Amino acid sequence: MRVVKFFTTPPRPYPYYLLNARRPILTHIRSAEEVIIDSGVEIFRDPRVKDYPRNHVHGLIRLYSAVKALVGNKPIYVTVPDYPDDYHPKSLWLSEDYTNIERTVDNVLKYTEQYKWVPWLIPIQGWNRKPESILRCVKLYREYGVIDRFEYFGIGNLCVEPDVEIIFRTCKLARDELRDKKIHVFGLKLNALKHVYHLIDSFDSMAWTRPVFARGHSCKTTEERIKYFEEWLKRYERIVRKAENKSLELFINNDK
């Protein structure tokens, strides 16, 4: 059965592990079957921050090496440092011609060449609330041969996007362009999963740490973290079951 993998930093052993590049929590990393190391993009939530710290990529490489020592030959993917536009639109553009997209592409070209041995996850960036803008990024990747060289791509302009239609259009465009590639979505909202389930291969979220019960509060203790996580997983699993049942129904109907 095809299942869209959900990556997170879990409060208990769990197979799909998301690591924050700046504050990695390795408590349950040995239970991981796959690991994604994010780029540390949340630093740009502060509008005063315009670039990554010096030697940031070296920190990513060191973290990758540390994780590999703990999980062995399990798949590990390191996200190339990218530049989002959804936190503060246009704040990371250097000009109208050199936007967050071009800055991201330049990082991809630079770091994948310098560190060819690293299993990179290639970020697809776009402009805030403009699904078609990711085509600009994909076009550049195709021109520079990135599409041919890599298998795993991550949509990076939906982390704070609440609009399901924008999320769907963005994922549909990515799938149309990258038909035989694996597609990850950073920060996908759970209520959008059912709409894009058959367009993506994986997503990540830490939303389960926030209130999951009516009149609740963000989890503060280990017990609450586990309780919130299990409740969130139930919601995710219900969406997966419905999506798979719908696929089976379509298959049966098309086979008649």
Sequence and secondary structure as in RCSB ss.txt:
>XXXX:A:sequence
MRVVKFFTTPPRPYPYYLLNARRPILTHIRSAEEVIIDSGVEIFRDPRVKDYPRNHVHGLIRLYSAVKALVGNKP
IYVTVPDYPDDYHPKSLWLSEDYTNIERTVDNVLKYTEQYKWVPWLIPIQGWNRKPESILRCVKLYREYGVIDRF
EYFGIGNLCVEPDVEIIFRTCKLARDELRDKKIHVFGLKLNALKHVYHLIDSFDSMAWTRPVFARGHSCKTTEER
IKYFEEWLKRYERIVRKAENKSLELFINNDK
>XXXX:A:secstr
    EEEB  SS  SEEEE SSS   TTGGG SEEEE   GGGGGSTT  S  TTHHHHHHHHHHHHHHHHTTS 
EEEE     SSSSTTTT SSSSS HHHHHHHHHHHHHHHTTTS EEEEE  BTTBGGGHHHHHHHHHHTTHHHH 
SEEEE S TT   HHHHHHHHHHHHHH TTSEEEETT  HHHHHHHTTT SEEE  GGGS  STT     SHHHH
HHHHHHHHHHHHHHHHHHHHHHHHHHHHHH 
